[in-house]
Amino acid sequence: RRLVVCAGRDAGMSLHRVACPTAQGSRAAARWFRRSSDAVGSGLGQSRSASHPRGAPGPETRTFGGGGFARRTRRGLGTVAPSATAEVDTDALIASYLDEKQLKQVRTFAATLLERNKHMNLTGALTVDEVLTRHVADSLALIPAIESALGLESGSDVGRKITLLDVGSGAGFPGMALAIARPRWEITLLDTLQKRTTFLAQAANECGVSNVKTLWSRAEDAGSVGSEHREAYDLVTARAVAELRVLSELCVPMVKVGGAFLAAKNSIVSTREELDAAASAVNVLGGEPFRAEEVRSVGPDGNLRTAVISRKATPTPEKYPRRAGMPNKRPL
């Protein structure tokens, strides 16, 4: 056994015992130690300095379904290995999507959010800059995946009206950030708590964001047969709400045929089992097999986050979604 010591994130010291019974194990421990040292030296929790993983290729796309797991690269399909620690310049990312007026709107929303956070549990962020780094940049990173899923020209609205539903919007992400960055998109923020939807409506008004509506409802009710929201949206998105089997039943019924469902998840590797488990569910609900696309946002595991996407191929059977609470209790 070898004892490896690295500086902890909170100025403490963490001791990690690494079993290294072979030379190969020793080399693995050395590589792990170098990665840990690099992470500490770069300043954890600060803005990232590059748009791609250090020494690794850029964002990639993989397709899941029928038990398959593949990585699509310029060289074709190949095996998958965890990527190196990713780095993203969040300031540059935000600047690439927001002009001066939009940045002011985002900062106003962040300040409003922090003020309301004194009375409601909305976010763990403590400053406006932290809201921008942790939530706004993370939300804006989804735009290329959204535009690709809907067949839009990357980087523009191309004059087409897009209807988007953000399920479990919570503090307003990604929906509010997307509404500010893409003013031609019509965005609805759904949440089960009325006090949150009331806050979001007031915040949108205060920021001068006119393309946002709020919906106080459970997703099961909004997507039920007879609801005006069933199969009504070009894209339905969810961020940090539930596992994919549950999310599929909550979200896919509200997607138009030809539209798409997008879930924001952590790294492709960490999401692999979840994607495979949800392949049957999304098929039953009328969706095509999931594809996973890395986005320019870093997850808690130090790797790039993933946009998991399914295009809606056929109408959702009338028996879905099941009554409120059932998707969580008995996932498809």
C-alpha positions in Angstrom: 0.0 0.0 0.0 1.1 3.5 -0.7 -0.1 6.6 1.1 -0.9 9.5 -1.1 -1.4 13.0 0.3 -3.1 15.8 -1.6 -4.3 19.3 -0.7 -8.0 19.3 0.1 -10.5 21.7 -1.5 -11.2 23.5 1.8 -7.6 24.1 2.9 -7.6 20.8 4.7 -5.5 17.7 4.1 -7.0 14.5 2.8 -5.3 11.2 3.1 -6.1 8.6 0.5 -4.9 5.0 0.8 -4.3 3.6 -2.7 -3.8 -0.2 -3.0 -0.8 -0.7 -5.4 0.2 -4.3 -5.3 1.8 -4.2 -8.7 3.9 -1.8 -10.8 0.9 -1.1 -12.9 -1.0 -0.1 -9.7 1.9 2.2 -8.8 1.8 4.0 -12.1 -2.0 4.4 -11.8 -1.5 6.0 -8.4 1.1 8.3 -9.8 -1.2 9.4 -12.6 -4.0 10.0 -10.1 -1.7 12.0 -7.9 -0.6 14.2 -10.8 -4.3 14.9 -11.7 -5.1 15.8 -8.1 -2.1 18.1 -7.9 -3.1 19.8 -11.2 -6.7 20.3 -9.9 -5.5 21.9 -6.7 -2.9 24.1 -8.5 -5.5 25.4 -11.0 -7.7 26.7 -8.2 -10.9 24.7 -7.7 -14.2 26.5 -8.0 -12.8 29.3 -10.2 -13.7 30.0 -13.8 -12.2 27.5 -16.3 -9.5 28.6 -18.7 -10.1 26.6 -21.8 -13.1 25.3 -23.8 -12.0 21.7 -24.0 -10.5 19.0 -21.7 -6.7 19.4 -21.3 -5.0 17.4 -24.0 -8.3 15.8 -25.1 -10.6 16.2 -28.1 -13.6 18.5 -28.0 -17.2 17.7 -27.3 -18.4 14.4 -28.7 -21.7 12.6 -29.4 -22.7 9.0 -28.6 -25.8 7.1 -29.3 -27.6 4.8 -26.8 -30.4 2.2 -27.3 -30.9 -1.5 -27.4 -28.1 -2.0 -24.9 -25.5 -0.3 -27.1 -22.9 2.2 -26.0 -20.7 3.8 -28.6 -18.6 6.9 -29.0 -18.8 8.7 -32.4 -15.7 10.5 -33.4 -14.1 11.7 -36.6 -12.5 8.3 -36.9 -15.8 6.4 -36.5 -17.0 4.3 -33.6 -14.6 3.3 -30.9 -14.3 2.3 -27.2 -14.8 4.8 -24.5 -12.4 6.0 -21.8 -13.0 8.7 -19.2 -11.8 12.1 -20.4 -9.2 14.1 -18.6 -10.3 16.9 -16.2 -12.2 19.4 -18.3 -11.8 23.1 -18.3 -14.2 25.7 -19.6 -13.8 29.5 -19.7 -17.2 30.5 -18.4 -16.7 34.2 -19.0 -16.0 33.6 -22.6 -19.0 31.2 -22.9 -21.4 33.7 -21.5 -20.0 36.5 -23.7 -20.5 34.3 -26.8 -24.2 34.2 -26.2 -25.1 37.5 -24.4 -24.7 41.1 -25.6 -24.4 43.9 -23.1 -28.2 44.3 -22.7 -28.7 40.6 -22.2 -25.8 40.4 -19.7 -27.5 43.2 -17.7 -30.8 41.2 -17.7 -29.0 38.1 -16.5 -27.3 40.0 -13.7 -30.6 41.6 -12.7 -32.2 38.2 -12.5 -29.2 36.8 -10.5 -29.5 39.7 -8.0 -33.3 39.1 -7.8 -32.7 35.4 -7.2 -30.2 36.0 -4.4 -32.5 38.4 -2.7 -35.4 36.0 -2.8 -33.1 33.2 -1.7 -33.0 34.8 1.7 -36.5 33.6 2.2 -36.7 30.5 -0.1 -34.3 27.7 -0.8 -33.6 28.3 -4.5 -29.8 28.1 -4.9 -26.6 27.5 -3.0 -24.8 30.4 -4.9 -23.9 33.4 -2.7 -22.9 36.0 -5.3 -24.1 37.2 -8.7 -20.8 36.0 -10.3 -21.3 32.6 -8.7 -24.9 32.4 -10.2 -23.4 33.2 -13.6 -20.7 30.7 -13.3 -22.7 27.8 -11.7 -26.0 28.2 -13.4 -26.1 30.7 -16.3 -23.1 29.3 -18.1 -24.3 25.7 -17.5 -27.6 26.6 -19.1 -26.2 28.5 -22.0 -23.9 25.5 -22.8 -27.0 23.6 -23.8 -27.8 25.9 -26.7 -25.8 24.1 -29.4 -27.4 20.8 -28.5 -30.9 22.4 -28.5 -30.3 24.0 -31.9 -28.9 20.8 -33.3 -31.8 18.7 -32.0 -34.3 21.1 -33.7 -32.4 21.5 -36.9 -31.6 25.2 -36.4 -28.5 26.9 -37.7 -26.0 27.0 -34.9 -25.6 30.5 -33.3 -28.8 32.1 -34.6 -32.6 32.0 -34.2 -33.1 32.0 -38.0 -36.4 33.8 -37.4 -38.2 30.6 -36.3 -40.4 30.6 -33.3 -39.5 27.8 -30.9 -41.7 26.7 -28.0 -39.8 25.3 -25.1 -41.0 23.9 -21.8 -38.6 23.7 -18.8 -39.8 21.0 -16.5 -38.9 21.4 -12.8 -37.5 24.9 -13.4 -36.9 25.6 -9.8 -34.7 28.7 -9.6 -35.3 29.3 -13.3 -32.5 27.3 -15.0 -32.0 26.6 -17.8 -35.3 28.2 -18.9 -34.7 31.8 -17.8 -31.1 31.9 -19.1 -32.3 30.5 -22.5 -35.1 33.0 -22.7 -32.7 35.9 -22.3 -30.1 34.5 -24.7 -32.8 33.6 -27.3 -35.6 36.2 -27.2 -37.5 34.7 -30.1 -38.0 31.5 -28.3 -41.2 31.2 -26.3 -40.3 29.5 -23.0 -42.6 28.1 -20.3 -41.2 27.4 -16.8 -43.1 24.5 -15.1 -42.8 23.9 -11.3 -44.9 22.1 -8.8 -44.5 24.9 -6.2 -46.6 28.0 -6.7 -44.3 30.2 -4.7 -41.5 29.4 -7.2 -43.6 30.0 -10.3 -44.8 33.3 -8.7 -41.2 34.3 -8.1 -40.2 33.4 -11.7 -43.0 35.5 -13.2 -42.1 38.5 -11.0 -38.4 38.1 -11.8 -39.0 37.9 -15.6 -41.0 41.1 -15.4 -38.3 42.8 -13.4 -35.7 41.8 -15.9 -37.7 42.9 -18.9 -38.0 39.3 -20.3 -41.3 39.1 -22.2 -40.9 35.7 -23.8 -41.4 33.7 -20.5 -44.6 32.2 -19.1 -44.9 30.2 -15.9 -47.0 27.0 -15.3 -47.8 25.8 -11.8 -48.5 22.1 -12.3 -47.2 18.6 -11.9 -45.7 17.3 -15.1 -48.0 14.3 -15.0 -51.1 16.6 -15.1 -49.7 18.9 -17.7 -48.9 16.0 -20.1 -52.2 14.1 -19.6 -54.7 13.5 -22.3 -56.9 16.6 -22.8 -54.3 19.0 -21.5 -53.4 21.9 -23.7 -49.7 21.2 -23.0 -49.8 17.6 -24.3 -47.6 17.3 -27.4 -47.5 21.2 -27.6 -43.8 22.0 -27.4 -40.9 21.8 -29.9 -38.6 21.0 -27.1 -39.0 19.9 -23.4 -35.9 20.1 -21.2 -35.1 19.2 -17.6 -32.0 19.8 -15.5 -31.2 17.9 -12.3 -34.7 16.7 -11.7 -34.8 12.9 -11.8 -33.4 9.8 -13.5 -34.0 9.3 -17.2 -36.7 6.7 -16.9 -38.8 9.0 -14.8 -37.9 12.1 -16.8 -38.9 10.4 -20.1 -42.4 9.7 -18.8 -42.8 13.2 -17.4 -41.4 15.1 -20.4 -41.9 13.1 -23.7 -45.7 13.3 -23.6 -45.5 17.1 -23.9 -43.1 17.1 -26.9 -44.6 17.5 -30.4 -44.0 14.8 -32.9 -40.8 15.9 -34.7 -39.7 17.8 -31.6 -37.2 16.7 -29.0 -36.7 15.9 -25.3 -33.4 17.1 -23.8 -32.1 16.2 -20.3 -29.0 17.9 -18.8 -26.8 15.2 -17.2 -23.3 14.7 -15.9 -20.5 13.1 -17.9 -21.3 10.5 -20.6 -19.4 7.8 -18.8 -21.2 8.4 -15.5 -24.6 8.4 -17.3 -24.1 5.3 -19.3 -26.1 2.9 -17.1 -29.0 5.4 -16.7 -29.1 5.8 -20.5 -29.2 2.1 -21.2 -31.9 1.6 -18.5 -34.1 4.3 -20.1 -33.8 3.1 -23.7 -37.0 1.0 -23.5 -39.0 3.7 -21.7 -38.3 6.4 -24.3 -39.2 4.0 -27.1 -42.5 3.1 -25.5 -43.3 6.9 -25.1 -42.7 7.6 -28.8 -39.1 8.8 -28.7 -36.1 7.7 -30.8 -33.0 6.2 -29.1 -31.1 8.6 -26.9 -28.0 10.3 -28.1 -25.6 11.9 -25.7 -23.7 15.1 -26.6 -21.0 16.7 -24.5 -21.5 20.4 -23.8 -19.2 23.1 -22.6 -19.9 22.8 -18.9 -18.0 21.0 -16.2 -19.7 18.6 -13.9 -18.9 17.6 -10.3 -16.7 14.7 -11.5 -14.5 17.1 -13.4 -15.7 16.0 -16.8 -17.8 17.8 -19.4 -21.6 17.6 -18.8 -23.9 15.9 -21.2 -27.1 16.8 -23.1 -29.1 13.6 -23.5 -31.5 14.0 -26.5 -34.4 12.0 -28.0 -36.3 13.1 -31.0 -40.1 12.4 -30.8 -41.0 10.0 -33.6 -44.6 8.9 -32.8 -47.4 10.2 -30.6 -47.3 9.1 -27.0 -49.8 6.3 -26.1 -52.8 7.8 -24.2 -52.1 5.8 -21.0 -48.9 7.9 -20.5 -48.0 9.7 -18.4 -49.5 7.7 -15.5 -51.2 9.4 -12.6 -49.2 11.7 -10.4 -46.5 10.0 -8.4 -46.5 6.7 -10.4 -43.5 7.5 -12.6 -41.3 8.0 -9.5 -42.7 5.0 -7.6 -42.6 2.6 -10.6 -40.3 3.8 -13.4 -40.9 2.4 -16.8 
